[in-house]
Amino acid sequence: MPYEIVYTAQYEHRLRRFLKKHPEIFNQYEKTIDLLKGNPHHPSLRLHKLKGSLQEYHSVSINMKYRITIEFIIQDKIIIPVMIGSHDEAYR
């Protein structure tokens, strides 16, 4: 059973701004979302739990420069994207 991606209005706004600035990332972003839906533990996503003030979140990589911070609810197979951007932007 695939995971469900639940988009918030706030994340959709961030995503639109991000893709407007970085349209060349769109295909990589789509591939990342498809992998998340099918298998969030896929090695190319480099899923890992964050620490400190972001300890309730996980992060996945779009590529070596850009990340998506996610809320990863394993029990209900739900993934909620929270932030998208470079390493520093995604971990604010």
HELIX and SHEET records of a PDB file:
HELIX    1   1 ALA A    9  LYS A   21  1                                  13    
HELIX    2   2 PRO A   23  ILE A   25  5                                   3    
HELIX    3   3 PHE A   26  GLY A   38  1                                  13    
HELIX    4   4 PRO A   43  LEU A   45  5                                   3    
HELIX    5   5 GLY A   52  LEU A   54  5                                   3    
HELIX    6   6 HIS A   87  ALA A   90  1                                   4    
SHEET    1   A 5 GLU A   4  ILE A   5  0                                        
SHEET    2   A 5 ILE A  78  SER A  86  1                                        
SHEET    3   A 5 TYR A  66  ILE A  73 -1                                        
SHEET    4   A 5 HIS A  58  SER A  61 -1                                        
SHEET    5   A 5 HIS A  48  LYS A  49 -1                                        
END                                                                             
